[in-house]
Amino acid sequence: MNRQQLRDANAILGELVPVIIGIMMDHAELVWGEASYPSVS
């Protein structure tokens, strides 16, 4: 079920995530806020 939607989402995220990571690495001195999930030990 929904395999085409998963392929589309994967293609979008495959392009988007590296761009976001690059932006964050280029501006590492900025505070990006707290994580919105608890840490797991």
ChimeraX commands (.cxc) that place a marker at each C-alpha (Angstrom):
marker #1 position 0.00,0.00,0.00 radius 0.5
marker #1 position 1.04,3.59,-0.67 radius 0.5
marker #1 position 4.33,2.57,-2.32 radius 0.5
marker #1 position 4.18,5.44,-4.81 radius 0.5
marker #1 position 3.69,7.93,-1.97 radius 0.5
marker #1 position 6.69,6.44,-0.16 radius 0.5
marker #1 position 8.83,6.70,-3.30 radius 0.5
marker #1 position 7.78,10.33,-3.76 radius 0.5
marker #1 position 8.47,11.20,-0.12 radius 0.5
marker #1 position 11.85,9.48,-0.28 radius 0.5
marker #1 position 12.79,11.43,-3.40 radius 0.5
marker #1 position 11.76,14.74,-1.82 radius 0.5
marker #1 position 13.58,14.06,1.44 radius 0.5
marker #1 position 16.62,12.79,-0.44 radius 0.5
marker #1 position 16.97,16.24,-2.01 radius 0.5
marker #1 position 15.82,18.34,0.94 radius 0.5
marker #1 position 17.71,16.85,3.90 radius 0.5
marker #1 position 21.24,17.40,2.48 radius 0.5
marker #1 position 20.36,21.04,1.73 radius 0.5
marker #1 position 19.09,21.60,5.27 radius 0.5
marker #1 position 22.18,19.95,6.76 radius 0.5
marker #1 position 24.40,22.11,4.55 radius 0.5
marker #1 position 22.63,25.27,5.71 radius 0.5
marker #1 position 22.98,24.26,9.34 radius 0.5
marker #1 position 26.67,23.43,8.89 radius 0.5
marker #1 position 27.32,26.75,7.14 radius 0.5
marker #1 position 25.73,28.55,10.09 radius 0.5
marker #1 position 26.95,26.40,12.98 radius 0.5
marker #1 position 27.35,29.45,15.20 radius 0.5
marker #1 position 23.57,29.98,15.33 radius 0.5
marker #1 position 21.45,28.48,18.07 radius 0.5
marker #1 position 18.87,26.29,16.34 radius 0.5
marker #1 position 16.78,25.73,19.46 radius 0.5
marker #1 position 16.21,22.79,21.73 radius 0.5
marker #1 position 15.44,19.36,20.37 radius 0.5
marker #1 position 11.71,18.72,20.33 radius 0.5
marker #1 position 12.12,15.17,21.60 radius 0.5
marker #1 position 13.58,13.75,24.80 radius 0.5
marker #1 position 17.03,12.20,24.76 radius 0.5
marker #1 position 17.26,8.45,25.22 radius 0.5
marker #1 position 20.10,6.99,27.28 radius 0.5
marker link #1:1,2 radius 0.2
marker link #1:2,3 radius 0.2
marker link #1:3,4 radius 0.2
marker link #1:4,5 radius 0.2
marker link #1:5,6 radius 0.2
marker link #1:6,7 radius 0.2
marker link #1:7,8 radius 0.2
marker link #1:8,9 radius 0.2
marker link #1:9,10 radius 0.2
marker link #1:10,11 radius 0.2
marker link #1:11,12 radius 0.2
marker link #1:12,13 radius 0.2
marker link #1:13,14 radius 0.2
marker link #1:14,15 radius 0.2
marker link #1:15,16 radius 0.2
marker link #1:16,17 radius 0.2
marker link #1:17,18 radius 0.2
marker link #1:18,19 radius 0.2
marker link #1:19,20 radius 0.2
marker link #1:20,21 radius 0.2
marker link #1:21,22 radius 0.2
marker link #1:22,23 radius 0.2
marker link #1:23,24 radius 0.2
marker link #1:24,25 radius 0.2
marker link #1:25,26 radius 0.2
marker link #1:26,27 radius 0.2
marker link #1:27,28 radius 0.2
marker link #1:28,29 radius 0.2
marker link #1:29,30 radius 0.2
marker link #1:30,31 radius 0.2
marker link #1:31,32 radius 0.2
marker link #1:32,33 radius 0.2
marker link #1:33,34 radius 0.2
marker link #1:34,35 radius 0.2
marker link #1:35,36 radius 0.2
marker link #1:36,37 radius 0.2
marker link #1:37,38 radius 0.2
marker link #1:38,39 radius 0.2
marker link #1:39,40 radius 0.2
marker link #1:40,41 radius 0.2
view
